[in-house]
Amino acid sequence: MKQKPVNDLAASVTELASILGVGKNTAYRAVQTGQIPSVRIGRRYLIPRNVINEMLGTLEKEKPTEAPAIPVQAPSHQRVVRGGARLSQQQFEELTETVDALSDALRDIGDFVMRLRRVRDELMRAT
């Protein structure tokens, strides 16, 4: 039996990204986290073609046969944030509160630094 070339058996992460229509970093992240099964040889990741074909088959089954009239959004009880993570409404609200608190803290730190600079300048003028 004739052996198939590696390109027929596996794809690189760059090829995977192109096939799936995602960025190279997204593809690498999916491979490194195990979301997409792969084989690592040295520093190189190879994704078996059968894995890609299974993924594409699954994606094809999930695609709607007819485009919706309005854009599809996450259900009101779920929010999609950067990186594709799906959060419940409660998780999203908690995250928003945390971000707001951090923003306030950074603003307070900025104000404090400005006051320190003014004090420093006054001390330098006094001496």
C-alpha positions as CSV (number, residue, x, y, z in Angstrom):
1,M,0.0,0.0,0.0
2,K,1.3,3.4,-1.0
3,Q,1.9,5.8,2.0
4,K,0.1,9.1,1.8
5,P,2.2,12.3,2.0
6,V,2.0,14.2,5.3
7,N,0.1,17.0,3.7
8,D,-2.7,14.6,2.9
9,L,-2.7,13.2,6.5
10,A,-2.3,16.3,8.6
11,A,-2.4,20.1,8.4
12,S,-0.3,22.8,10.1
13,V,-1.9,25.3,12.5
14,T,-1.7,27.9,9.8
15,E,-3.5,25.7,7.3
16,L,-6.1,24.9,10.0
17,A,-6.7,28.6,10.6
18,S,-7.2,29.2,6.9
19,I,-9.6,26.2,6.6
20,L,-11.7,27.3,9.5
21,G,-11.5,31.0,8.6
22,V,-10.1,32.1,12.0
23,G,-6.9,33.9,12.9
24,K,-3.6,32.0,13.4
25,N,-3.5,32.9,17.1
26,T,-7.0,31.6,17.6
27,A,-6.1,28.3,15.9
28,Y,-2.9,28.0,18.0
29,R,-4.9,28.7,21.2
30,A,-7.5,26.0,20.3
31,V,-4.7,23.5,19.6
32,Q,-2.7,24.3,22.7
33,T,-5.7,24.1,25.0
34,G,-6.7,20.7,23.5
35,Q,-9.9,22.1,22.1
36,I,-8.7,20.8,18.7
37,P,-6.8,17.4,18.9
38,S,-3.3,17.6,17.5
39,V,0.1,15.9,17.4
40,R,3.1,17.8,18.5
41,I,6.4,17.1,16.9
42,G,9.1,19.2,18.4
43,R,7.8,22.8,18.2
44,R,5.3,22.0,15.4
45,Y,1.7,21.0,15.8
46,L,0.0,18.8,13.2
47,I,-3.7,18.4,13.1
48,P,-4.9,15.1,11.5
49,R,-7.1,15.7,8.4
50,N,-9.8,13.3,9.8
51,V,-10.1,15.6,12.8
52,I,-10.5,18.6,10.6
53,N,-13.0,16.7,8.4
54,E,-15.0,15.7,11.5
55,M,-15.0,19.3,12.7
56,L,-16.2,20.6,9.3
57,G,-18.9,17.9,9.1
58,T,-20.1,19.0,12.6
59,L,-20.0,22.6,11.6
60,E,-21.9,21.9,8.4
61,K,-24.6,20.1,10.3
62,E,-24.8,23.1,12.7
63,K,-25.1,25.7,9.9
64,P,-28.7,26.8,9.3
65,T,-30.0,25.9,5.9
66,E,-31.5,29.4,5.5
67,A,-30.0,32.7,6.6
68,P,-32.0,34.3,9.4
69,A,-33.7,37.6,8.6
70,I,-32.1,39.3,11.6
71,P,-28.6,38.9,13.1
72,V,-28.4,36.0,15.6
73,Q,-27.4,37.1,19.0
74,A,-26.6,35.2,22.1
75,P,-29.7,34.5,24.2
76,S,-30.4,37.2,26.8
77,H,-29.2,34.9,29.5
78,Q,-25.8,34.5,27.8
79,R,-23.2,37.0,26.8
80,V,-20.3,36.4,24.5
81,V,-17.2,38.3,25.5
82,R,-13.8,38.7,23.7
83,G,-12.3,35.3,23.1
84,G,-15.7,33.7,22.6
85,A,-16.3,32.8,26.2
86,R,-20.0,32.5,27.0
87,L,-21.1,33.9,30.3
88,S,-24.4,33.7,32.1
89,Q,-26.1,37.0,32.8
90,Q,-25.0,36.9,36.4
91,Q,-21.3,36.2,35.4
92,F,-21.5,39.0,32.9
93,E,-22.8,41.5,35.5
94,E,-20.1,40.4,38.0
95,L,-17.5,40.8,35.4
96,T,-18.8,44.3,34.5
97,E,-18.8,45.3,38.2
98,T,-15.2,44.1,38.6
99,V,-14.1,46.0,35.5
100,D,-15.9,49.1,36.8
101,A,-14.2,48.7,40.2
102,L,-10.8,48.3,38.6
103,S,-11.4,51.4,36.4
104,D,-12.3,53.4,39.5
105,A,-9.2,52.1,41.3
106,L,-7.0,53.1,38.4
107,R,-8.5,56.5,38.3
108,D,-7.9,56.9,42.0
109,I,-4.3,55.8,41.5
110,G,-3.9,58.3,38.7
111,D,-5.2,61.1,41.0
112,F,-2.9,60.0,43.8
113,V,0.1,60.0,41.5
114,M,-0.8,63.5,40.3
115,R,-1.0,64.7,43.9
116,L,2.4,63.1,44.7
117,R,3.9,64.9,41.7
118,R,2.5,68.2,42.9
119,V,4.0,67.7,46.4
120,R,7.3,66.7,44.9
121,D,7.3,69.8,42.7
122,E,6.5,72.0,45.7
123,L,9.3,70.4,47.8
124,M,11.8,70.9,45.0
125,R,10.8,74.6,44.7
126,A,11.1,75.0,48.5
127,T,14.6,73.8,48.6
